[in-house]
Structure formats: structure tokens, C-alpha cells
């Protein structure tokens, strides 16, 4: 299959985690090149109002970098997609896939192969699983999370840190809403409402920050804090 995957990574003050994110994407790109050599890849990092060292880190990698005022994650993802599509020369939307992760997250080495396979089998959207970084969690909190997540428990949840969308479907859906959070959930809800093919997988989960103080008021960090609490 000939195709293209563009990865969009919004980042708001993620100097402590961005390098690990981009290292993981580089490993996944190498795996894709070995297993799916006809699929090209681009990475766009959107520096969303960063005031730390994120810009210098991003520019030390072979990725496209755009800087914006702090516009929020929904708008940042949209700007990243628009930039990536222009830079790619607006390839055929039916062989162009838009993969999304976050700057505080590390994708699996097989993640891009998984995204390419979703494109090849005709999916419009791929909803992937996310797991918190165990190094960020107190052992008591980690035990609570593990007990609540038997095999299959992650199905049904939507995370921008592990999301893929066919470019043609993205256009039909009108892109991400310009909201400070839940832009990912809203996009997938529209896809399902329109009867698009939404595949879900718990294979090759993305490891994301287990911090309790996140970059959005109601994102994954707040979910972890409210659901699993502290170690007391």
C-alpha cells in the first residue's frame, strides 16, 4: 500500500517530556520504514504558547515546528494538521492518514505500523489505548489503576494521545473543534453519528504522563486524580 502518515504533536510547556516523545516517534518511524516501506511519514510539533525550552528541543529533531500563542489543544491540533497537509503537498486524501499523539506521551514502536494497517483496511478513525507511565504513579495509585483495567477495559475511551483519522474523513468531520479539551472525544462522536467506520484497539497502547496536574482542566491528568486519588 502506498500512502502517507502525518503525525501532529501539540506541546504546551513540555520540555521535560518532549524529547522522549520524539525519540519514541523516531523509533516508530524506523519500524514503519522497515515493515511498510511504501508509507511516508511526517511529524509536525505545534508549540502552543510554550514559555519553556520546548522549542529548542523540538528543533533539534527532524520534524516540522510551528509556534502559536496559547490557543488550546483543539486549535493547536487543527493548526498542526493544516500545516502538515500543506507541507505534504495535499496528497490524495484517501491514502493520507493523520495520526495524533501528545508531547507528554511515548508511542509504541509498532504504533505507526498499526496506523498504516488501519489506513490499509479502510478505517476512517482509529481509537487507540493509553496507559499512564508507571514511573509517575505512587505504587498504591498504580495498583488501583491496574485493578480497574483488566484486558479490554480501555475500549470505549478516546484519547488524543492515541488517535488516527483518514484525511478525507477529517475534512468531512470539519476537523477538531477549537476547544481547550475533549476535542478528540467530540471528533469521534461526530464520526460515529455520521456512520463512519471507527475502529478501536487496545494493542500497542501509548504511554502517557501519569501526573495529576495536567495541561487542560479536565484531561487525562484530572481523570487520574479524581478516579484513583493520591496514595493515602
N, C-alpha and C positions, 0 to 999 in steps of 0.2 A: 504494500500500500504506500503510495506517495502522499505525503501530507506535511503539515506544519503545525507545531505546537508553540504558542506564545504563552509564557508564564508571567503573571503580574504579581508583584510583591509590594503591598503598601507598607510603609515603615514610618512610625512616629516615635522618635527618640528611642531607637533600639540598638544603640552602639554595643551593648553587652551581648547581644544575641544574633545580630545581623550576619556576622562572619560565619557562624555555624550554619545559619540558614543557607547562605550562598555556597558554602562548601558542600552541603548536602545536595543542593541542586546541581552542582558541578559533577558530583558522583553519579547522580541520576541521569544526567545528560550523557555521560560516558557509557553508562549501561544501555541507554536507548540507542546510541550510535552503533554499539556492538550488535544489538538484537533487532533493531528496526532502522537500518541504515538509510532508508528512503524517507524518513521523517526528520525534518529540520526543526531546530529549536531556537527560540529567542527568549531572553529574560529582560523584563523591564522592572526596575525598582522605582517606586514612587515615594520620594521623601516628602512626607506630609507634615510640613511645618516643623521639621526637625531643628532642634537647637543644640544638639549634642554632636558627637563625632560620627554619626551615621553616614554623612555624605562622603567623608574621606574613606570609610570602609567600603561603601558601595563602589566608589570609583576605582578602587584597587582590584576590582574583578572585571571580567569581560562581560559586562552587562550594560544595557541602556539605563541611564539615570535621568529622571526628571524631578524637579523640585517645585513644590507648590506651597502657598500659605497653608495653614492648618485648616483643611476643608472637610475632614472627617473621612472615615474609611469607605463609605459608599461612593462618594465623589472621587476619592483617590483611586479606587479600583476602576471606575469608569474612565478617568483620565489616562490611567495606565493602559487600558485596552485600546483606547483611541490612538495613543502614541504607538503602541505595538503594531496595530493594523496598518497605520501609515508607513511605519518603518519597513514592514514586510512587503509593501507594495500592494496591499489589499488583495491577498491571494484568494483563490476560489473558496468561498465561504463554506462549501460542502466538504472541503478537505482541510479546513482550518479549525483548529481546536484552541480554546482559551482555557488555560489551567491556572488555578488560583491557590496561593498559599499565603502565609503571613510571615513577617520578619522575625517573629519570636518562635518560629517553628522549624522543624527539620523533617524533610520528606524522606521516605524510604528509598533505598537505592533502585527499587523496581517501580517507583511511582510514575515516572514518565512512560514506561512500557505499559503500565496499567491504563494511563490516559490514552495512549495511542491505540490500545486494544478497544477501548470504548468508542473511539472515533471509527475504527475499522468495522465494528459490529453495528453501527448505525444509531448509537445512543445520541440523544440531544443534550442530556445532562448526566453527569456522574457525581453522585454524592458519596464522598469517602468518609472514613472514620478518623477520629482524632483521639489521642491518648495524652494525658498530662505527663510531663517529664518527671520521672520518679525522684530525680535528684532535687527537685524543687519542693517536694512534699515531706512533711514530717511522717515517719513510719506509721503513726496511728491514722493520719489522714489518708495515706496511701492504702492502708488496709481497708478503710471504709470504701474508698473508690473501687478497689479491686473486687470487694464483696458485692458491690452494686452492679458490676459489669461482667456477668457471665457471658460466654460466647453468644454473639448475636445482639447483645444489649445495645450496641451503638447504632443499630439500624433504626432509621426514622429521625435521626438527628442531622441537622445541616450545619456545616462549618465552612466558613470562607477559607480556612486554613487547608482545606482539602476538598476542592470543588473544581469540576471541569464542565465546560459549556461549548457546544458546537457554535462556531461564529455565526452561522446562519440563524440558529435558534436565538442566540444572544440579540441579534437585530430584531427578530420578531417580538421578543420579550421587552424590548425597549431599554435593555441594559440594566445596570444596578440603579436603584433609587438613591438619590443624594441625601442619605440619612446617616446619622452618626453610629448606628448599629443595626443589626438584623437585615442588612441589605441582601445577604446571602439567602436567608430564610424567605424573604419576600420574592426574590427571583425564582426560587424553586417552587413556591406556592403558585406563582403565575404559570410556570411551565406545566405543572400538574393540572391546573384549571383549564389550560388550553389543550390538554390531551397529548402533550409532547412525551416522548419516551424518556423517563427519568430512571436511570439505573442506580442502585446503591450497593456498596461493598464495604465489608469490614476488613478486607485483605489490605496489606501494606498501609497500615494506619500512619498518619503523620503525628510526630511527637511535638507537642506544643507546650509553651510555658505553663508551669503549674503555679505561677504566682497568684496571689489573691487580690493584688492591686493591679488592674489592667488598664488598657488604653481607652476603653469605652466603658460607659457606666453600667451596661447590662450584658457584657460579653462573657467569654468563657471564664475569665478570672472571677467575675462576680458569681457565675454559676457554681464554680468550685467552692467559693467561700460560703455561699448560702446553703449549698447542698451537703457539703462534707465538713464545714466548720474548721475550727482550729484543733489543736491536739489535746485540748483539755477534756 
